[in-house]
Amino acid sequence: KSLLFWTMRLLAGFSVILKGYLRGLFHGLNIIEGFTTLCSRDALIETLKCVGANIVLIIGSDKLLHRTILPLIRKYGCWIYGYDISNSHLLPKLIEPIAGFVFHSTWLFPIWILIYAAVNVPGYNQLASIAFKKQKNISNNTNNQNQNPRTSSPQEELYRNMFFFFLLVQKYSLQGLPNIGFGTLTIGFLGRSISFVFSMLIYSLSSFDYAWAIQGVPVARRHACIEQAWPYFLGFGTPITVLTFFLPFFVSLGLSSCLFPFPIFLAMNNITTVEEEFKSTAQYVPKLPIFEPSYNFTESFANSLTSFVFEKKKNQYRSSINIISQQKEQTQTSKSTKTAATNRKKSSSPPQHLKDDINAALKSSSLSS
């Protein structure tokens, strides 16, 4: 009976996992639903900004490096370096990585950070707000605070960006493991496989995070949803992961940024499905705490940053208090000095009755004379 019970339970769990994955995959591929939100003028403008900036500056810069700069170095190396580059095995191995590192560190990586902070994040927030208003049938001119989308505070945006930074570090750390092992079963293969699954959950979390932030869902609740209803999120993040995972680093970032408006629209339209999946998987599917390392790093870094800022403000407060106390002491000292001088002046002058006697004596002497 126990064997039959556990067999039925495993089958039920597998059925729930498969059903949740297929449901998430269907919602992630529902491009028509995404296009209905994109048809609005504001959404189209924000999407074109993200697509144009990422294609021209990110993907275009990467193609410029690999299609123009490095081939020119290979072709004209003999003219630049004074001897035949084809006969030297060491020079191409050194020059191309150095040129790529200089190009990435001085141009591509800084411009990606700039586009992410100045174009992508504001654009995605605006797109999520547009999708929220379209879903709730809210007019852009409404003044009802209960219906308007909630805006994230700067602290929440900072925490979210820190968390996703550590998620990317965790993903590419797994993806970059060396190929050590036997045959195809190597550490690198396992790391890339785990990174592929991890990428599905990252894209799903990134998409639904904008919807959760607008609705004011706490961060702990967001992580609990994705760790419990992970089959649905795996399916939802499969399309964009398949399209971007096997591409070069910056091409993958640029293409995912161009495609990301559609998952935001779809996540906003399927936000109620997540709650249903959370309840349906809680009984049969175990949690998948795959984000726990990044979450712990973010919490530690945020606590350290908070304590540093608090200590700095506390020191500034103490220094201002010391300055105020010193100014008070100087004021009291000057007042006491003035009082002492006045008292000395009063004590050095003769009393009034002596002054009157002296004046009377002087008058009498002048009269007698």
Disulfide bonds with the S-S distance in Angstrom:
none
